């Protein structure tokens, strides 16, 4: 009863591409895993994944920020799960937000680039996810015959 009040059902249906739905499901799984890594890993993924030097003044603060980022990412992942499981008609909107997020990540990287020896996965993933999210957004807006 509480869940029904918190997340009421909807009669709206998702009619877009199944490929777009499954791409969004993969993004959701990845987002969930990424959020737990940033939240729970001893270094928040800052050193082991992003290759950020942590043996500098403020290193513990970098780890703390990564962990807090993981908490924020987990909130977004919960919204993504709600869309997958209950509000599938919002898949196109979520794909649009994913594309906007990638554009903003790119802009932030240009304005304030990381100073690391090797680029973190997100440096390249941003370009791939941007292109894929736009392709699957277009497909999600087309009505698929079932």
Number of C-alpha atoms within 10 A of each C-alpha: 7 7 8 8 8 8 12 11 11 10 7 10 10 18 17 23 21 15 12 22 23 13 18 24 18 12 18 20 15 12 19 20 16 18 25 17 19 26 24 15 16 14 20 25 22 23 18 14 16 18 17 21 15 16 9 9 9 10 15 13 11 19 22 18 15 22 24 16 15 25 17 14 20 20 13 16 21 14 15 24 18 14 19 18 10 14 20 21 19 18 25 25 15 18 25 17 14 20 22 15 15 20 16 13 16 19 12 12 12 10 9 9 11 16 10 12 10 12 14 18 11 15 16 11 12 18 16 12 18 19 14 17 25 17 14 24 26 16 18 24 16 13 11 12 7 7
